[in-house]
Amino acid sequence: MKKQILALWLCLFSVVLSAQMTFNGQFKNAKSEVVLVEKPFDGKYLPNKPEQVKLSSDGKFAIKLSDNLPGFLLLRIDGQKLRVFVQPGKTPDALAADMKNLAGSLRFSGPHAAQNEFLQELPRVDVPIGKRLTEVPNSFFKQGASPKDTYLEVTDYREVEKKMLKKASRKDFSKEFKAAVEDDIQMYYSSIFSSVAYRQRVAARKRTPFVFDDGWGNYWKKMTSQDCLDNLPAAVSEWYLTFLDQYIREYRLDFLQEGEFADADTLRGEQFLEYDRLIWKYFKPNVQEYASAGIYAAAALDGVVEPILVEMKDKFRADFPKSRYNPRLASLLGAATAQPVRGSGESLHEFPPDIHLLGTDGAINSLKELIAPFKGKVVYMDIWATWCTPCMFEFTHHEPLDDFAKGKDIVLLYVSVDTDQRTAKWQKVIEDKHLTGYHLMVNIPLRDELIQQFGDGQNLALPMYLIFDKKGKLAVKGAKQPSHGKLLFDQLGAFLK
């Protein structure tokens, strides 16, 4: 009887201990009043809105942790990101740092201090999922590099980190930490290579004729081994979900062209029908559940919630009625976001004052009408569309262009040839990329004029760049693109004199 009572007491004590676990810390000289926190979900990474944990007057904070451990705790403050490995223990872990010199002052304490200090030695750069996959600087991406050399460079870095872990593991590292970090290393460098391969494909599209080295496809396939994809314990790392998303979106749909929709209506979310089909085709059941939940959650946090994405949430509940991910998806995907009506004069987003919409009433019918208000200034016109991948790539280079144009007689004019059905998408790209300047979605007469004057009468190659001089006359057809940097700036500068 005494043994039963003791066992019950120990059980209750362990539950209370896990429920009251905290991770403590202090960020001195922080500009922010809160630290943004993403907690592991059942030991896995699952996208969610960051929790805001308030800092005290001296920068101290305490993060309450559940028993869904171990896993990586993600902290963001003052534009900096930290990863901490948390797991159950009688003594709480903690950190202390001065934001004036975060890297030099960061110190850990507690039973897992040594392993968290080691974790900071592994350099990491975000490799976001979805539309922002090509936006993050990637030191492994080199224009014209061979796929073999890139593959060897990426895998060399991967093996170096594995050796670092093996050597450091002689310290008192937990088996959970060693397993998690080994998976993290594998998935990070797999996603890095996938990102490079896809960016090389994007770069190849800009060349005529479009040629993508078969070697990239071969090494891409090698990196996306089935063993790697089916390794669900690797979901402890955020890069496992990134890698799954890349595998579906870039490798299967883009590179291997396995899509069944010739032109999926992204305004409705038809691309998610493709994702669901490929998840069920290529992944094991336990990975199907995680991949679907993770990709849908990430998409919900990425912006407008399309109608079909909401339907996918309901399908997920039917497919996995007992899944612990259902409450998370229900909170993120309650209903589809309403789409705006074109011509209402209202924008889906409230843009900052340096972003100006033109022709919201559809009254600009010609190029002459469009350029007329800007006489006396040099106009750099970027003709683009939301479905144009090279256009999106060039938008990643707009900040240096903004800096060059600032204070000069230069107008940045972005002209979208999207249809009315993509109005919400058009507005969202403008906001997400923060494309300062003037924006117009063409009506049918203006679209026809652009195709006749700058296309082949039926189609228009995108992106297209034009320069108009201060008199409003077309000066350069096929101007340099934003990624050309100084070459474009010199070209624009010639018309300022």
C-alpha positions in Angstrom: 0.0 0.0 0.0 2.8 2.4 0.9 4.5 1.6 -2.4 1.3 2.5 -4.3 0.9 5.7 -2.4 4.6 6.6 -3.1 4.2 5.8 -6.8 1.1 7.9 -7.0 2.8 10.8 -5.2 5.8 10.6 -7.6 3.5 10.5 -10.6 1.6 13.6 -9.4 4.9 15.4 -8.6 6.3 14.7 -12.1 3.1 16.1 -13.7 3.2 19.2 -11.6 6.9 19.6 -12.3 6.4 19.4 -16.1 3.4 21.7 -16.0 5.4 24.3 -14.1 8.5 24.1 -16.2 10.0 27.5 -17.2 12.9 28.8 -19.3 14.2 31.9 -17.7 16.4 34.7 -19.2 17.5 38.2 -19.3 18.2 40.5 -22.3 19.9 43.6 -21.1 19.7 46.8 -23.2 16.9 45.4 -25.4 15.0 47.8 -27.6 12.0 45.6 -27.7 9.6 45.3 -24.7 8.8 41.7 -25.6 10.5 38.6 -26.8 8.7 36.6 -29.5 8.6 32.9 -28.7 7.7 29.8 -30.7 7.5 26.6 -28.6 8.0 23.0 -29.8 4.7 21.1 -30.4 4.9 17.6 -29.1 8.7 17.9 -29.6 8.2 19.0 -33.3 8.3 22.3 -35.1 4.9 23.5 -36.1 4.3 27.0 -37.4 2.3 29.2 -35.1 1.8 32.9 -34.3 4.7 33.8 -32.0 3.8 34.2 -28.3 4.8 37.6 -26.9 6.6 37.3 -23.5 7.0 40.7 -21.8 10.4 41.8 -20.5 10.7 43.3 -17.1 12.3 46.7 -16.6 15.7 45.1 -16.3 15.1 42.7 -19.3 14.2 39.6 -17.4 11.6 37.1 -18.7 10.2 33.7 -18.0 8.7 31.3 -20.6 6.2 28.7 -19.4 6.8 25.3 -21.0 4.4 22.4 -21.3 5.4 18.7 -21.2 5.5 18.6 -25.0 9.3 18.4 -24.9 12.1 18.0 -25.8 12.5 20.3 -28.7 13.9 23.6 -30.0 12.6 26.8 -28.5 12.8 29.8 -31.0 13.3 33.3 -29.6 13.3 36.5 -31.6 14.2 39.9 -30.2 15.5 43.2 -31.8 15.8 41.4 -35.2 17.9 38.6 -33.7 16.9 34.9 -33.5 18.1 32.4 -31.0 17.5 28.6 -30.8 17.5 26.9 -27.5 17.1 23.2 -26.8 14.7 22.6 -24.0 13.8 19.3 -22.2 12.4 18.3 -18.9 14.5 18.7 -15.8 14.3 19.5 -12.1 16.4 22.6 -12.5 15.2 25.2 -15.1 17.6 26.3 -17.8 18.3 30.0 -18.4 20.2 32.5 -20.5 21.6 36.0 -20.1 22.8 38.4 -22.8 23.4 42.0 -23.5 21.8 43.1 -26.8 24.6 45.6 -27.4 26.8 42.5 -28.1 24.5 39.5 -28.2 27.0 37.0 -29.6 29.8 38.0 -27.3 27.7 38.2 -24.1 25.3 35.2 -24.5 25.7 32.8 -21.6 23.6 29.8 -20.5 23.1 28.2 -17.1 21.2 25.2 -15.9 21.6 21.5 -16.5 21.8 21.8 -20.3 24.0 24.9 -20.5 26.9 23.1 -22.3 24.7 21.8 -25.1 23.0 25.1 -25.7 26.3 26.9 -25.9 27.4 24.3 -28.5 24.1 24.9 -30.4 25.1 28.6 -30.9 28.2 27.4 -32.7 26.1 26.2 -35.6 25.5 29.0 -38.1 21.9 29.2 -39.4 20.2 31.4 -41.9 16.4 31.3 -42.3 15.3 29.3 -45.4 11.6 30.3 -45.5 8.8 28.2 -46.9 6.9 29.1 -50.0 6.9 32.4 -51.8 10.0 33.7 -49.9 12.2 30.7 -50.7 14.5 32.7 -53.0 14.6 35.9 -50.9 17.1 34.9 -48.3 20.8 35.5 -49.0 22.5 32.2 -49.6 26.3 32.1 -49.6 26.2 28.7 -51.4 24.4 30.2 -54.5 26.9 31.3 -57.1 25.8 32.2 -60.6 27.1 29.6 -63.1 28.4 27.3 -60.4 28.4 23.6 -61.3 25.9 21.3 -59.4 28.6 18.9 -58.4 30.8 21.6 -56.9 27.8 23.0 -55.0 26.7 19.6 -53.8 30.2 18.8 -52.5 30.5 22.2 -50.8 27.1 21.9 -49.1 27.8 18.3 -48.0 31.3 19.2 -46.7 29.8 21.8 -44.4 27.2 19.2 -43.3 29.9 16.6 -42.4 32.0 19.2 -40.6 29.1 20.0 -38.3 28.4 16.3 -37.7 32.1 15.9 -36.7 31.8 18.9 -34.4 28.8 17.3 -32.7 30.5 14.0 -32.3 33.5 15.6 -30.8 31.5 17.9 -28.5 29.3 15.0 -27.5 32.0 13.8 -25.1 30.6 16.4 -22.8 27.4 15.8 -20.9 25.0 16.1 -23.8 21.7 14.3 -23.6 20.8 11.6 -26.1 17.7 13.6 -27.1 19.9 16.6 -27.8 22.4 14.6 -29.9 19.7 13.0 -32.0 17.8 16.3 -32.5 21.0 18.2 -33.6 22.1 15.5 -35.9 18.7 15.6 -37.6 18.8 19.4 -37.6 22.2 19.4 -39.4 21.0 16.9 -42.0 17.7 18.8 -42.8 19.3 22.3 -42.7 21.9 21.5 -45.4 19.3 19.5 -47.4 17.1 22.5 -47.5 20.0 24.8 -48.3 20.9 22.7 -51.4 17.3 22.5 -52.5 17.1 26.3 -52.2 20.3 26.7 -54.3 19.0 24.3 -57.0 15.7 26.1 -57.3 17.4 29.5 -57.5 19.6 28.2 -60.3 16.4 27.1 -62.1 14.9 30.6 -61.6 18.1 32.1 -63.0 18.1 29.7 -66.0 14.5 30.9 -66.9 15.9 34.3 -67.6 18.1 33.0 -70.3 17.1 32.4 -73.9 16.8 29.5 -74.7 15.8 28.2 -71.2 18.3 25.5 -70.3 18.6 24.0 -66.8 21.6 21.8 -66.3 20.5 18.1 -65.9 23.2 17.8 -63.2 21.2 20.0 -60.9 18.3 17.6 -61.2 20.5 14.6 -60.5 22.0 16.0 -57.4 18.6 17.4 -56.3 17.2 13.9 -56.5 20.2 12.6 -54.6 19.6 15.1 -51.8 15.9 14.2 -51.6 16.3 10.6 -50.7 13.2 8.8 -49.4 14.9 7.9 -46.1 15.5 11.6 -45.5 11.8 12.5 -46.3 10.4 9.7 -44.2 12.5 10.6 -41.1 9.6 12.1 -39.0 11.8 12.5 -35.9 13.7 15.1 -37.9 10.5 17.3 -37.6 12.1 18.5 -34.3 14.0 20.9 -36.7 12.1 23.7 -38.5 14.1 22.8 -41.6 12.5 19.4 -42.0 9.2 21.2 -42.8 11.0 23.5 -45.1 12.5 20.6 -46.9 9.2 18.8 -47.3 7.7 22.0 -48.7 10.6 22.4 -51.2 10.3 18.8 -52.2 6.6 19.2 -53.2 6.6 22.8 -54.5 10.0 23.1 -56.2 11.1 19.6 -57.0 7.9 17.7 -57.8 5.7 20.5 -59.2 8.2 22.9 -60.7 11.2 20.7 -61.8 9.5 17.4 -62.5 6.3 19.2 -63.7 3.9 16.8 -61.9 1.1 19.3 -61.5 -2.3 18.3 -62.8 -3.6 21.9 -63.0 -2.2 23.7 -66.0 -2.7 27.1 -64.3 -3.9 26.6 -60.7 -6.0 29.5 -59.5 -3.9 30.7 -56.5 -6.6 33.2 -55.6 -8.8 30.3 -54.6 -5.9 28.2 -53.4 -6.1 25.4 -56.0 -2.4 24.8 -55.5 -3.2 23.1 -52.2 -5.1 20.4 -54.1 -1.8 19.6 -55.8 0.1 19.5 -52.4 -2.5 17.2 -50.9 -2.3 14.8 -53.8 1.5 14.7 -53.7 1.6 14.3 -49.9 -0.6 11.3 -50.1 1.4 9.9 -53.1 4.9 10.2 -51.8 4.9 10.2 -48.0 4.3 7.6 -45.4 1.1 7.9 -43.2 2.8 9.5 -40.2 4.7 12.0 -42.4 1.4 12.7 -44.3 -0.2 14.0 -41.1 2.7 16.2 -40.1 3.4 17.5 -43.7 -0.2 18.5 -44.3 -0.6 20.2 -40.9 2.8 22.0 -41.2 2.4 23.2 -44.7 -1.2 24.4 -44.2 -0.3 26.1 -40.9 2.6 27.9 -42.6 0.4 29.0 -45.5 -2.2 30.3 -43.1 0.5 32.5 -41.4 1.8 33.7 -44.8 -1.2 35.9 -45.7 -4.6 35.6 -47.3 -6.4 32.4 -46.4 -7.8 31.0 -49.7 -11.1 29.1 -49.8 -9.6 25.8 -50.8 -7.0 26.0 -48.0 -10.0 26.1 -45.5 -11.4 23.1 -47.3 -8.0 21.3 -46.9 -8.3 22.0 -43.1 -11.6 20.2 -43.1 -10.3 17.4 -45.2 -7.4 17.0 -42.8 -9.8 16.6 -39.8 -11.6 13.9 -41.8 -8.3 12.2 -42.7 -6.8 12.5 -39.2 -9.8 12.8 -36.7 -7.6 12.2 -33.7 -4.7 14.4 -34.7 -3.4 16.8 -32.1 -2.8 19.3 -34.9 -6.6 19.8 -35.5 -7.0 22.5 -32.8 -4.0 24.4 -34.2 -5.3 24.3 -37.8 -8.8 25.2 -36.6 -7.5 28.4 -34.9 -5.4 29.4 -38.0 -7.9 28.4 -40.7 -11.3 29.3 -39.3 -12.7 30.8 -42.6 -11.5 32.1 -45.9 -10.4 35.8 -46.1 -12.8 37.9 -48.1 -11.5 39.0 -51.4 -11.9 42.6 -52.6 -14.1 43.6 -55.5 -12.2 45.4 -58.3 -13.2 48.9 -58.9 -14.6 49.5 -55.4 -11.8 52.0 -54.8 -10.7 50.1 -51.7 -7.5 48.2 -51.2 -7.1 44.9 -49.4 -4.2 46.4 -47.5 -3.7 49.9 -46.0 -0.5 50.8 -47.8 2.2 53.1 -46.3 2.4 56.6 -47.8 5.3 55.7 -50.1 3.2 53.2 -52.1 0.7 54.8 -54.5 -2.0 52.9 -56.5 -3.0 54.3 -59.9 -6.1 53.8 -62.0 -8.2 52.1 -59.3 -11.2 53.2 -61.3 -9.8 51.4 -64.5 -9.7 54.7 -66.4 -6.1 54.6 -67.6 -6.5 53.2 -71.1 -3.2 53.9 -72.8 0.6 54.2 -72.2 0.4 57.9 -73.0 -2.2 58.5 -70.3 -0.1 56.5 -67.8 3.2 58.4 -68.5 1.7 61.9 -68.8 1.5 62.8 -65.1 5.3 62.2 -64.7 6.7 64.5 -67.4 9.7 66.3 -66.0 10.9 63.1 -64.4 12.7 59.9 -65.6 10.3 56.9 -65.4 11.6 53.4 -64.8 8.7 51.0 -65.7 8.7 47.5 -64.4 6.0 45.4 -66.2 5.3 42.2 -64.2 2.7 39.7 -63.1 2.1 37.8 -59.8 2.6 34.4 -61.5 6.0 35.4 -63.0 8.8 33.8 -60.9 11.6 35.9 -62.5 9.6 39.0 -61.6 9.5 37.9 -58.0 13.2 37.3 -58.0 13.9 40.8 -59.3 11.8 42.3 -56.5 14.4 41.0 -54.0 16.8 43.6 -55.5 14.5 46.6 -55.2 16.0 48.2 -52.0 19.2 49.3 -53.7 17.1 50.7 -56.5 14.9 52.6 -54.0 18.0 54.1 -52.4 19.4 55.2 -55.7 16.1 56.8 -56.8 15.6 58.6 -53.5 15.9 62.4 -53.8 16.3 62.2 -57.6 13.9 63.0 -60.5 13.2 59.3 -60.9 9.7 57.6 -60.7 9.5 53.9 -60.1 6.4 52.6 -61.9 5.2 49.0 -61.4 2.7 47.9 -64.1 1.0 44.6 -63.5 -0.6 42.7 -66.4 -2.6 40.4 -64.0 -6.3 39.9 -64.5 -9.0 41.2 -62.1 -9.3 37.8 -60.5 -5.7 38.3 -59.1 -6.3 41.7 -57.5 -5.8 40.5 -54.0 -2.6 38.6 -55.0 -1.3 41.7 -56.7 -1.9 43.9 -53.7 -0.4 41.4 -51.4 2.8 41.1 -53.4 3.2 44.9 -53.3 2.8 44.9 -49.5 5.0 41.8 -48.9 7.8 43.1 -51.1 7.2 46.7 -49.9 7.6 48.0 -53.5 7.7 51.7 -52.9 6.6 53.8 -55.9 3.6 53.9 -58.2 1.5 50.8 -59.1 -1.1 50.0 -61.7 -3.0 46.9 -62.7 -3.8 47.4 -66.4 -7.2 47.2 -67.9 -7.8 45.4 -71.2 -7.0 48.3 -73.6 -3.7 49.1 -71.9 -2.8 45.4 -71.7 -3.5 45.0 -75.5 -1.3 48.1 -76.2 1.6 46.7 -74.2 1.4 43.3 -75.9 1.3 45.0 -79.4 4.1 47.4 -78.8 6.5 45.3 -76.7 5.4 41.7 -77.3 4.7 39.6 -80.3 1.1 40.6 -80.7 -0.1 37.7 -78.6 2.3 37.4 -75.6 4.6 39.7 -73.6 7.8 38.4 -72.2 8.1 39.2 -68.5 9.6 40.9 -66.7 9.9 43.8 -69.1 11.8 47.1 -68.2 11.4 50.4 -69.9 12.9 53.9 -69.3 11.0 57.1 -70.3 12.9 60.4 -70.4 11.8 63.6 -68.8 9.8 64.5 -71.9 7.7 61.4 -71.5 9.3 59.6 -74.5 10.4 56.0 -74.5 14.2 56.1 -74.2 15.1 52.5 -73.5 13.2 49.4 -74.4 14.6 46.4 -72.5 16.4 48.4 -69.8 18.7 46.8 -67.3 16.9 44.9 -64.5 17.2 45.7 -60.7 19.6 42.8 -60.1 22.1 44.5 -62.5 22.7 47.1 -59.8 25.2 49.7 -61.0 24.6 49.0 -64.7 21.0 50.0 -64.2 21.9 53.0 -62.0 24.3 54.3 -64.7 21.6 53.8 -67.4 19.1 55.8 -65.4 21.6 58.5 -64.5 22.3 59.2 -68.1 18.8 60.6 -68.5 19.0 62.8 -65.4 21.5 65.2 -67.0 
